[in-house]
Every structure is written in structure tokens, then in C-alpha cells.
Amino acid sequence: MTTYPLHQHAVPFANEVGRDLPAHSLPAYATMLDAHHRSHATELRACIRDLSLRAGDMVLDMACGDGTYTGWLAECVGPAGIIVGVDIASAYLARAQQRSSATHQGTVFFQQGSVEQLPFADNTFDLVWCAQSMGSLPDPIQALREMTRVVRVGGRVVVLENDTMHHIILPWPAELELAVRRAQLLALHNTEEHLHKFFAGRQLRTFFVAAGLSTCTVTPYTAIRHAPLDADEYTFLLWYLNDIASRARPYLDDMACILLDRLIEPASPMYLLQQPDFYVTYINMVACGIKTGHPHSSAYHELKRADWTAADGQLFCAA
Ligand SMILES: C[S@@+](CC[C@H](N)C(=O)[O-])C[C@H]1O[C@@H](n2cnc3c(N)ncnc32)[C@H](O)[C@@H]1O
């Protein structure tokens, strides 16, 4: 069997708080993710809208990053609701806090914490939301168990995810697609990471069942963008192409490397993002599981709400 050198860029999101990045630093992908949120706001907001949250709901935005979803969630629960954004990265929390709208003051809170041990009592939230973080969190099933613990009986755990190999469909040659995906797979195989966490999209029901959420439905959300691309879409795709190339290159043969370079080099006449017939398709999945068990009384829930609003010593209060 062929062996390949270990490549430092093999793992998507390798440079992450909790691994080798200090908590006060933003990950290298922050600019790309920011551009993606802006460019895909319509489709991503639709995922939140379809949650049909009620006024007054309490929601945890797990691994909230820059707080984009936290703000969108807050719009759905009204002034009586509470949205708590939790992340391990203090730099991301500071950014989320800075961006949080003054209109969400008293509704949105941010708190530093790890999904490995969330700083909340059992059955605290009506819904736990977690977007595009299965590859970043140390162990998806353990993470889902902890999210399940803090959601109330009858409440929902909802995860927005994709699948590394089938998230983004580019109009490049099929031969290159095969070579790049094979190279990506080899790169991932060659790491210490749990391989399955990079293919969360295809395993969401398995993860949910393993975490104790027996009812799990998965809804697809797709998006498409045609040339000419807007600036945010361009920023996102340029980052994506360079990231994928840096990880795949050590495992590609010379011909594939040359073709890849021609397609992703902005000065090249073959530059993919400037082809007039360019388009790109995105596939995301939203998995929703319900926590079963003996429901608690609403009095218990109100007590938890009171605890929360009083616990500002530990919270970053919105605006
Ligand atoms: C790819 S980002 C997604 C952020 C946000 N959900 C979004 O979609 O914009 C992954 C997030 O997971 C956070 N994270 C990584 N390990 C974590 C952990 N053990 N506990 C909590 N958050 C963690 C990172 O700091 C980062 O904000």
C-alpha cells in the first residue's frame, strides 16, 4: 500500500481554538465564513425561519462563532425570548458581542464554554441550534449528547451541516473532481482526527440516534450562484479553492496539479471563477431531533429562565 507524507493542512479547520489556536485568536477561516454568511444570508435565514420558534423561546446557539445565527435566532423569539451564544473562542465572542444589535439587548447573551461540558443545568433550553461545527468540535456524538442534556424534554436539537465531499459542486472536469476528492480523502485518512466528523452530512441520523435523540428528520437546503459572482461569493470561493488545493496537492499527480493550478490561478485564462458559464451548487442539511422523556412542569422552566436573567456575572450581555 502506498504511504503518503503527513500534511499539516490535511484537516479542514485544523487551526482551531481547543487544538493549536489560542482562545483570543480568530481562526483563519473567519473571513471566508463571514463572506459566506453575507452571500448566503437569504438561504441560511430560511433554515432559521423554518424552525418556527415561538415568542419567548429560550435557545442555545452552540459554537456560535461570530454570532450571525444568534442575531437571526433573536429575531424569531421576540423580546421575551432568550438566545445564548456559546463558543470556546473568546475572540469570536468579542466579535459576536460587538456585532450584536442594540435591539437585542436583554435577549441575546454570549458565554464562553466548551461543548464538552456546557455550563447549564439539564433541560434548560427549548431548542439548541448548532451550525456547521461538527468538523470543529472534538467529538460530534459527545457534543450532541451534551446539547441533548441541556435541552428540555420535548425540545429540539437542530444541526445545520454539510458533507465535505458533497457540499460544493463545481463545474470543473469530472476527472479533476475524482482526483481532488480522492486526494482530500487520503489527506483526511492520514490524520489523527476522527474521519467521520468530516462527513457529518451523510451521518446525521446516526449521530443523533447515538446521542439519544430517537426522532431525527433531515431537511435539505440547496443554493446556487451563477457568474458573475458578487464580492462575498468570490471571497468565499477563492478561499475554498485555495484551501482544498493546499490539502489535496501533496496527494495529486503532476497532471492533476497543473490542471488544478490553471483553474484556481486568477491570472490564468482558465480561471474557474471568471468563466462566463460558471455556476456552483451548495448542498446543506438541517437535522432536527426531539428529546423524549418525562416533560417537566412549566414552573421548572420559568425557574430556569429566572436563573438565567439573574446570572449576568458570567454573561456578556448584548450591546
Ligand atoms: C466553523 S465555526 C462555525 C461557527 C458558527 N456556528 C457559524 O456557522 O458561523 C466552528 C466554531 O466552533 C467553535 N468551537 C470549536 N471547538 C469548540 C468547543 N470545544 N466548544 C465550543 N465551541 C467550539 C469554534 O470556536 C468556532 O466558532
The ligand as an ORCA input file, in Angstrom:
! r2SCAN-3c Opt
* xyz 0 1
  C     -16.823     26.564     11.661
  S     -17.144     27.541     13.046
  C     -18.889     27.749     12.967
  C     -19.346     28.952     13.750
  C     -20.837     29.287     13.596
  N     -21.671     28.254     14.090
  C     -21.154     29.597     12.152
  O     -21.749     28.764     11.480
  O     -20.777     30.686     11.724
  C     -16.898     26.411     14.373
  C     -17.000     27.037     15.745
  O     -16.812     26.018     16.733
  C     -16.126     26.611     17.825
  N     -15.577     25.537     18.664
  C     -14.550     24.707     18.366
  N     -14.347     23.830     19.375
  C     -15.287     24.112     20.318
  C     -15.627     23.553     21.585
  N     -14.940     22.509     22.094
  N     -16.649     24.079     22.286
  C     -17.340     25.147     21.792
  N     -17.078     25.720     20.600
  C     -16.072     25.209     19.872
  C     -15.094     27.483     17.138
  O     -14.522     28.437     18.011
  C     -15.932     28.085     16.017
  O     -16.560     29.277     16.417
*
